[in-house]
Amino acid sequence: MAVPLSGAARAAGVRAPEPVAVSPLRAASPAALAERYAASRTSIRAAERVAAGDGNRWRASMLRGMADPARTFLSFDGRDGGRAVEVFGDLSRAERIAVIVPGADTNLDKYGLLRGGSLRLRARLGDRSAVIAWLGYRTPSTVSLPAMTVGRADEAAPGLRDFIRELTEAKPAARISLLCHSYGSVVCARAADRLDVADIVLYASAGVGVDDVAALRTRATVWAGRSRGDWVGGVPHTRLPLPFVTVGFGADPVSPEFGARVFATGNGGHSDYLRPGAALENIARIVSG
């Protein structure tokens, strides 16, 4: 229990400068994207210098890799654990776009898992596709009260809505799917009613805070999947009102009563959905339409 808590504390405690301000993404032309990527690279390099100056060699080395010109970030903020929105693939040419919203304990110091899954999904989708890793919010620690309540998701939802709105304006003809892992499924649910996306895919989810798909008030097709080896399957599907807060997320997204389209995910664990196997194959099929 101490490992994720201490890891999250370390990430949040690393100093970083205020990032370079970026304008809204109004076009996805190569020139517009190159300008946005360059601004984010400037912010990453500034954060690297601060980390190196503070003697944080781990963070400085990781940021040096993120600043590689071959990598493309729509935004970056190294403060308070870190925010990053990275693109995998050529967004200017993409006809299918998957936006991944990660769950608890995802931060800059643990970014490799999100990046690895994004790369594997992009490889499976092939040309004319892009995957966007949206680490756009302050994720809770896995073992914490915030991970059992909707508070962090409510903080994150406006930013996700703004990002999807910018993306749909920049890529109006693209098919956009939202992939929501673990606590990220709660974030997606809080934002769902204002998201213009084709699919909302809830996976490794203990619940999203509503009783059924109808309560999400979305026109998107809602999918749900949970692997047999995922520990989250043992989490009680209840909501417990306490003074000032409600704990738990209610209905099981893979239950018939919830009403999502359930897809096969195999036997993997909680962090294995975007590793080679049934879950990755079926998520790629959903994104492909």
C-alpha positions as a Markdown table, in Angstrom:
| # | Residue | x | y | z |
|---|---|---|---|---|
| 1 | Met | 0.0 | 0.0 | 0.0 |
| 2 | Ala | 2.9 | 2.4 | 0.7 |
| 3 | Val | 4.3 | 2.1 | -2.8 |
| 4 | Pro | 1.7 | 3.9 | -4.9 |
| 5 | Leu | 1.1 | 6.5 | -2.2 |
| 6 | Ser | 4.8 | 7.4 | -1.9 |
| 7 | Gly | 5.3 | 7.3 | -5.6 |
| 8 | Ala | 2.4 | 9.8 | -6.2 |
| 9 | Ala | 3.8 | 12.0 | -3.5 |
| 10 | Arg | 7.2 | 12.1 | -5.1 |
| 11 | Ala | 5.8 | 13.0 | -8.5 |
| 12 | Ala | 3.7 | 15.8 | -7.1 |
| 13 | Gly | 6.6 | 17.2 | -5.1 |
| 14 | Val | 9.0 | 17.8 | -8.1 |
| 15 | Arg | 9.3 | 21.4 | -9.0 |
| 16 | Ala | 8.6 | 22.6 | -12.5 |
| 17 | Pro | 8.1 | 26.0 | -14.2 |
| 18 | Glu | 4.9 | 27.4 | -15.5 |
| 19 | Pro | 4.5 | 26.1 | -19.1 |
| 20 | Val | 4.4 | 28.1 | -22.2 |
| 21 | Ala | 0.9 | 29.3 | -23.0 |
| 22 | Val | -0.6 | 27.7 | -26.1 |
| 23 | Ser | -3.5 | 28.8 | -28.2 |
| 24 | Pro | -6.6 | 26.6 | -28.8 |
| 25 | Leu | -6.1 | 24.0 | -31.5 |
| 26 | Arg | -8.3 | 25.3 | -34.3 |
| 27 | Ala | -6.7 | 23.4 | -37.2 |
| 28 | Ala | -4.8 | 20.1 | -37.5 |
| 29 | Ser | -2.7 | 21.1 | -40.5 |
| 30 | Pro | 1.0 | 20.1 | -40.4 |
| 31 | Ala | 2.0 | 23.7 | -39.8 |
| 32 | Ala | -0.4 | 24.3 | -37.0 |
| 33 | Leu | 0.5 | 21.1 | -35.3 |
| 34 | Ala | 4.2 | 21.7 | -35.6 |
| 35 | Glu | 3.8 | 25.1 | -33.9 |
| 36 | Arg | 1.9 | 23.5 | -31.0 |
| 37 | Tyr | 4.4 | 20.6 | -30.7 |
| 38 | Ala | 7.3 | 23.1 | -30.6 |
| 39 | Ala | 5.7 | 25.1 | -27.8 |
| 40 | Ser | 5.2 | 22.0 | -25.7 |
| 41 | Arg | 8.8 | 20.9 | -26.3 |
| 42 | Thr | 9.9 | 24.3 | -25.0 |
| 43 | Ser | 7.9 | 23.7 | -21.8 |
| 44 | Ile | 9.3 | 20.2 | -21.4 |
| 45 | Arg | 12.9 | 21.4 | -21.8 |
| 46 | Ala | 12.3 | 24.1 | -19.2 |
| 47 | Ala | 11.0 | 21.5 | -16.8 |
| 48 | Glu | 14.0 | 19.3 | -17.5 |
| 49 | Arg | 16.4 | 22.1 | -16.6 |
| 50 | Val | 14.6 | 22.7 | -13.3 |
| 51 | Ala | 14.6 | 19.0 | -12.4 |
| 52 | Ala | 18.3 | 18.7 | -13.3 |
| 53 | Gly | 19.1 | 21.8 | -11.2 |
| 54 | Asp | 17.3 | 20.3 | -8.3 |
| 55 | Gly | 19.3 | 17.0 | -8.6 |
| 56 | Asn | 16.3 | 15.0 | -9.7 |
| 57 | Arg | 18.1 | 12.8 | -12.2 |
| 58 | Trp | 15.2 | 10.5 | -12.8 |
| 59 | Arg | 12.7 | 13.2 | -13.8 |
| 60 | Ala | 15.4 | 15.1 | -15.8 |
| 61 | Ser | 16.2 | 11.9 | -17.8 |
| 62 | Met | 12.6 | 11.2 | -18.5 |
| 63 | Leu | 11.9 | 14.7 | -19.6 |
| 64 | Arg | 15.0 | 14.6 | -21.9 |
| 65 | Gly | 13.3 | 11.7 | -23.6 |
| 66 | Met | 10.0 | 13.5 | -23.9 |
| 67 | Ala | 11.7 | 16.5 | -25.5 |
| 68 | Asp | 13.0 | 14.3 | -28.4 |
| 69 | Pro | 11.9 | 16.0 | -31.6 |
| 70 | Ala | 10.4 | 12.7 | -32.8 |
| 71 | Arg | 7.8 | 12.9 | -30.0 |
| 72 | Thr | 4.7 | 15.2 | -30.3 |
| 73 | Phe | 2.9 | 16.8 | -27.4 |
| 74 | Leu | -0.1 | 19.0 | -27.8 |
| 75 | Ser | 0.4 | 20.3 | -24.2 |
| 76 | Phe | 2.7 | 19.8 | -21.2 |
| 77 | Asp | 2.8 | 21.0 | -17.6 |
| 78 | Gly | 5.3 | 19.5 | -15.3 |
| 79 | Arg | 3.8 | 20.9 | -12.1 |
| 80 | Asp | 1.9 | 18.9 | -9.4 |
| 81 | Gly | 2.6 | 15.5 | -10.7 |
| 82 | Gly | 2.4 | 16.5 | -14.4 |
| 83 | Arg | 0.0 | 16.9 | -17.2 |
| 84 | Ala | 0.8 | 15.8 | -20.7 |
| 85 | Val | -1.2 | 15.2 | -24.0 |
| 86 | Glu | 0.9 | 13.2 | -26.4 |
| 87 | Val | 0.0 | 12.2 | -30.0 |
| 88 | Phe | 1.1 | 8.9 | -31.5 |
| 89 | Gly | 0.7 | 8.9 | -35.3 |
| 90 | Asp | 0.1 | 11.7 | -37.8 |
| 91 | Leu | -2.9 | 13.7 | -36.4 |
| 92 | Ser | -3.1 | 15.8 | -39.6 |
| 93 | Arg | -3.9 | 12.7 | -41.7 |
| 94 | Ala | -5.8 | 10.7 | -39.1 |
| 95 | Glu | -9.3 | 9.5 | -40.0 |
| 96 | Arg | -9.7 | 7.5 | -36.7 |
| 97 | Ile | -8.6 | 8.9 | -33.4 |
| 98 | Ala | -8.5 | 7.2 | -30.0 |
| 99 | Val | -8.2 | 9.4 | -26.9 |
| 100 | Ile | -7.0 | 7.4 | -23.9 |
| 101 | Val | -8.0 | 8.8 | -20.4 |
| 102 | Pro | -5.8 | 7.0 | -17.8 |
| 103 | Gly | -6.7 | 6.1 | -14.3 |
| 104 | Ala | -5.3 | 6.4 | -10.8 |
| 105 | Asp | -1.6 | 6.8 | -10.1 |
| 106 | Thr | -0.7 | 8.0 | -13.6 |
| 107 | Asn | 1.8 | 10.8 | -13.5 |
| 108 | Leu | 5.0 | 11.8 | -15.2 |
| 109 | Asp | 7.1 | 9.4 | -13.1 |
| 110 | Lys | 4.8 | 6.5 | -14.2 |
| 111 | Tyr | 4.1 | 7.7 | -17.7 |
| 112 | Gly | 5.8 | 4.7 | -19.4 |
| 113 | Leu | 2.7 | 2.4 | -19.0 |
| 114 | Leu | 0.4 | 4.9 | -20.7 |
| 115 | Arg | 2.9 | 5.5 | -23.5 |
| 116 | Gly | 3.5 | 1.8 | -24.0 |
| 117 | Gly | -0.2 | 1.1 | -24.4 |
| 118 | Ser | -0.7 | 4.0 | -26.7 |
| 119 | Leu | 2.1 | 2.8 | -29.0 |
| 120 | Arg | 0.7 | -0.7 | -29.1 |
| 121 | Leu | -2.8 | 0.5 | -30.0 |
| 122 | Arg | -1.4 | 2.9 | -32.6 |
| 123 | Ala | 0.5 | 0.0 | -34.2 |
| 124 | Arg | -2.6 | -2.2 | -34.2 |
| 125 | Leu | -4.7 | 0.5 | -35.8 |
| 126 | Gly | -2.2 | 1.3 | -38.6 |
| 127 | Asp | -2.2 | 4.1 | -41.1 |
| 128 | Arg | -4.7 | 7.0 | -41.1 |
| 129 | Ser | -5.1 | 6.7 | -37.3 |
| 130 | Ala | -3.8 | 8.5 | -34.3 |
| 131 | Val | -3.8 | 7.7 | -30.6 |
| 132 | Ile | -3.8 | 10.6 | -28.0 |
| 133 | Ala | -2.7 | 9.9 | -24.4 |
| 134 | Trp | -4.6 | 12.5 | -22.4 |
| 135 | Leu | -3.0 | 12.9 | -19.0 |
| 136 | Gly | -4.9 | 16.1 | -18.5 |
| 137 | Tyr | -5.9 | 15.9 | -14.9 |
| 138 | Arg | -4.6 | 15.3 | -11.3 |
| 139 | Thr | -5.1 | 11.6 | -10.9 |
| 140 | Pro | -5.8 | 10.2 | -7.4 |
| 141 | Ser | -3.6 | 7.6 | -5.7 |
| 142 | Thr | -5.0 | 4.1 | -6.0 |
| 143 | Val | -5.1 | 3.6 | -2.3 |
| 144 | Ser | -6.9 | 6.8 | -1.2 |
| 145 | Leu | -10.3 | 8.3 | -0.5 |
| 146 | Pro | -10.2 | 10.4 | -3.7 |
| 147 | Ala | -9.9 | 7.2 | -5.8 |
| 148 | Met | -13.3 | 6.1 | -4.4 |
| 149 | Thr | -15.2 | 9.4 | -5.0 |
| 150 | Val | -16.0 | 11.6 | -8.0 |
| 151 | Gly | -14.2 | 14.7 | -6.8 |
| 152 | Arg | -11.1 | 14.4 | -9.0 |
| 153 | Ala | -13.3 | 13.4 | -11.9 |
| 154 | Asp | -15.4 | 16.5 | -11.5 |
| 155 | Glu | -12.2 | 18.6 | -11.5 |
| 156 | Ala | -11.0 | 16.8 | -14.7 |
| 157 | Ala | -14.3 | 16.8 | -16.7 |
| 158 | Pro | -14.2 | 20.4 | -18.0 |
| 159 | Gly | -10.7 | 20.0 | -19.3 |
| 160 | Leu | -11.6 | 16.8 | -21.1 |
| 161 | Arg | -14.7 | 18.5 | -22.6 |
| 162 | Asp | -12.6 | 21.4 | -23.8 |
| 163 | Phe | -10.0 | 19.1 | -25.4 |
| 164 | Ile | -12.6 | 17.0 | -27.2 |
| 165 | Arg | -14.3 | 20.1 | -28.5 |
| 166 | Glu | -11.0 | 21.5 | -29.8 |
| 167 | Leu | -10.2 | 18.1 | -31.4 |
| 168 | Thr | -13.6 | 17.8 | -33.1 |
| 169 | Glu | -13.3 | 21.4 | -34.5 |
| 170 | Ala | -9.8 | 20.7 | -35.8 |
| 171 | Lys | -10.7 | 17.3 | -37.2 |
| 172 | Pro | -14.4 | 17.4 | -38.0 |
| 173 | Ala | -14.4 | 14.4 | -40.4 |
| 174 | Ala | -12.5 | 12.1 | -38.1 |
| 175 | Arg | -14.1 | 9.3 | -36.1 |
| 176 | Ile | -13.1 | 9.9 | -32.4 |
| 177 | Ser | -13.3 | 7.2 | -29.7 |
| 178 | Leu | -12.8 | 7.8 | -26.0 |
| 179 | Leu | -11.0 | 5.0 | -24.2 |
| 180 | Cys | -11.4 | 5.2 | -20.4 |
| 181 | His | -9.3 | 3.1 | -18.1 |
| 182 | Ser | -10.1 | 2.5 | -14.4 |
| 183 | Tyr | -10.7 | 5.8 | -12.6 |
| 184 | Gly | -10.5 | 7.4 | -16.1 |
| 185 | Ser | -13.9 | 5.9 | -16.7 |
| 186 | Val | -15.3 | 8.1 | -14.0 |
| 187 | Val | -13.8 | 11.1 | -15.7 |
| 188 | Cys | -15.4 | 10.2 | -19.0 |
| 189 | Ala | -18.7 | 9.6 | -17.4 |
| 190 | Arg | -18.7 | 13.1 | -15.7 |
| 191 | Ala | -18.0 | 14.7 | -19.1 |
| 192 | Ala | -20.0 | 12.3 | -21.3 |
| 193 | Asp | -23.1 | 14.5 | -22.0 |
| 194 | Arg | -21.1 | 17.1 | -23.8 |
| 195 | Leu | -18.7 | 15.0 | -25.8 |
| 196 | Asp | -19.1 | 14.6 | -29.5 |
| 197 | Val | -17.5 | 11.2 | -29.9 |
| 198 | Ala | -18.5 | 7.9 | -31.7 |
| 199 | Asp | -17.6 | 5.6 | -28.8 |
| 200 | Ile | -17.0 | 5.7 | -25.1 |
| 201 | Val | -15.1 | 2.6 | -24.0 |
| 202 | Leu | -15.1 | 1.8 | -20.2 |
| 203 | Tyr | -12.5 | -0.8 | -19.3 |
| 204 | Ala | -11.1 | -1.9 | -15.9 |
| 205 | Ser | -13.9 | 0.1 | -14.4 |
| 206 | Ala | -15.4 | -0.3 | -10.9 |
| 207 | Gly | -18.3 | 1.9 | -11.9 |
| 208 | Val | -18.8 | 5.4 | -13.1 |
| 209 | Gly | -21.2 | 6.9 | -10.6 |
| 210 | Val | -24.5 | 6.4 | -12.6 |
| 211 | Asp | -26.9 | 3.5 | -12.7 |
| 212 | Asp | -27.0 | 2.9 | -16.5 |
| 213 | Val | -26.0 | 4.1 | -19.9 |
| 214 | Ala | -29.1 | 6.3 | -20.2 |
| 215 | Ala | -27.9 | 8.4 | -17.3 |
| 216 | Leu | -24.8 | 9.3 | -19.2 |
| 217 | Arg | -26.9 | 11.3 | -21.7 |
| 218 | Thr | -24.6 | 10.6 | -24.6 |
| 219 | Arg | -25.2 | 9.8 | -28.2 |
| 220 | Ala | -22.0 | 7.7 | -28.3 |
| 221 | Thr | -22.0 | 3.9 | -28.3 |
| 222 | Val | -21.0 | 2.9 | -24.8 |
| 223 | Trp | -18.8 | -0.2 | -24.4 |
| 224 | Ala | -17.6 | -2.0 | -21.3 |
| 225 | Gly | -15.0 | -4.7 | -20.7 |
| 226 | Arg | -13.3 | -6.3 | -17.7 |
| 227 | Ser | -10.6 | -9.0 | -17.8 |
| 228 | Arg | -11.0 | -12.0 | -15.6 |
| 229 | Gly | -7.7 | -11.4 | -13.9 |
| 230 | Asp | -8.5 | -7.8 | -13.0 |
| 231 | Trp | -8.7 | -7.1 | -9.2 |
| 232 | Val | -11.2 | -4.4 | -9.8 |
| 233 | Gly | -13.9 | -7.1 | -10.4 |
| 234 | Gly | -13.9 | -7.6 | -6.6 |
| 235 | Val | -14.8 | -4.0 | -5.8 |
| 236 | Pro | -18.3 | -3.7 | -4.4 |
| 237 | His | -20.7 | -2.0 | -6.7 |
| 238 | Thr | -22.4 | 0.3 | -4.2 |
| 239 | Arg | -22.6 | 4.0 | -3.4 |
| 240 | Leu | -22.3 | 4.8 | 0.3 |
| 241 | Pro | -23.4 | 8.3 | 1.4 |
| 242 | Leu | -21.2 | 9.8 | 4.1 |
| 243 | Pro | -21.0 | 13.3 | 5.6 |
| 244 | Phe | -19.8 | 15.6 | 2.8 |
| 245 | Val | -19.0 | 12.8 | 0.4 |
| 246 | Thr | -20.3 | 9.6 | -1.3 |
| 247 | Val | -18.0 | 6.7 | -1.6 |
| 248 | Gly | -18.2 | 4.2 | -4.4 |
| 249 | Phe | -19.4 | 4.3 | -8.0 |
| 250 | Gly | -22.6 | 2.1 | -8.1 |
| 251 | Ala | -23.6 | -0.1 | -10.9 |
| 252 | Asp | -21.2 | -2.5 | -12.6 |
| 253 | Pro | -20.5 | -1.3 | -16.2 |
| 254 | Val | -20.3 | -4.9 | -17.5 |
| 255 | Ser | -23.7 | -5.9 | -16.0 |
| 256 | Pro | -26.7 | -6.4 | -18.2 |
| 257 | Glu | -28.6 | -3.8 | -16.1 |
| 258 | Phe | -26.0 | -1.1 | -17.0 |
| 259 | Gly | -26.8 | -1.5 | -20.7 |
| 260 | Ala | -23.3 | -1.1 | -22.3 |
| 261 | Arg | -22.2 | -3.2 | -25.1 |
| 262 | Val | -19.8 | -5.7 | -23.4 |
| 263 | Phe | -16.7 | -6.9 | -25.3 |
| 264 | Ala | -14.3 | -9.7 | -24.6 |
| 265 | Thr | -11.1 | -8.8 | -22.8 |
| 266 | Gly | -9.4 | -12.1 | -21.9 |
| 267 | Asn | -7.6 | -13.0 | -18.7 |
| 268 | Gly | -5.2 | -10.1 | -18.2 |
| 269 | Gly | -4.7 | -8.0 | -15.1 |
| 270 | His | -5.7 | -4.4 | -14.3 |
| 271 | Ser | -2.9 | -2.8 | -16.4 |
| 272 | Asp | -2.9 | -5.3 | -19.3 |
| 273 | Tyr | -5.7 | -4.2 | -21.5 |
| 274 | Leu | -3.5 | -2.5 | -24.1 |
| 275 | Arg | -0.9 | -5.3 | -24.1 |
| 276 | Pro | -1.1 | -8.0 | -26.8 |
| 277 | Gly | -4.3 | -10.0 | -26.4 |
| 278 | Ala | -8.1 | -10.0 | -26.8 |
| 279 | Ala | -8.7 | -6.7 | -25.1 |
| 280 | Leu | -6.3 | -4.8 | -27.4 |
| 281 | Glu | -7.7 | -6.5 | -30.5 |
| 282 | Asn | -11.3 | -5.7 | -29.6 |
| 283 | Ile | -10.5 | -2.1 | -28.5 |
| 284 | Ala | -8.8 | -1.6 | -31.8 |
| 285 | Arg | -11.8 | -3.0 | -33.6 |
| 286 | Ile | -14.1 | -0.6 | -31.8 |
| 287 | Val | -11.9 | 2.4 | -32.7 |
| 288 | Ser | -11.8 | 1.3 | -36.3 |
| 289 | Gly | -15.6 | 1.3 | -36.4 |
